[in-house]
Amino acid sequence: MTFAYDDVPYDTEANTETHPVAMATIAHLAGLNAAPAKNARVLEIGCGDGGNLSAMAAYLPDARGVGFDLAESAIAAGRRSAPSNVDLRV
C-alpha cells in the first residue's frame, strides 16, 4: 500500500528527550528504578528513516532499536545506513 508521504520525504532527527539515558534520568528523579540504558530496548512508532534510533544505537551499541513506519521509502533509506542493532520495518 502506498501513502502520500512516500512521495515527499520528511525530516527525522535525533530527539534527545527520547534517548534511553534521558528517560532513565527522568525515572530516577521521579524515584523509579529504570532499566539500565546501556542495553535498552527501544520501540519507535513512526520512525521515518530511523534517524533517532540510529543516533541512540551509535551511542549505546549494546541497545536494540526497532522502528516502524508506513512510508516504505523512508524505511528503505534508513536501512541503507542503520547500524546492525537497529531493525526498521514497514
Number of C-alpha atoms within 10 A of each C-alpha: 5 10 11 7 13 14 12 11 13 11 9 15 14 14 12 13 10 14 20 22 20 13 16 18 15 14 14 12 10 9 9 11 11 15 14 12 18 15 14 21 15 19 15 16 12 14 24 29 30 32 19 20 31 26 17 25 24 15 12 18 15 13 19 21 21 18 23 20 18 18 24 20 19 26 23 16 15 22 17 9 13 20 17 13 18 24 19 22 20 15
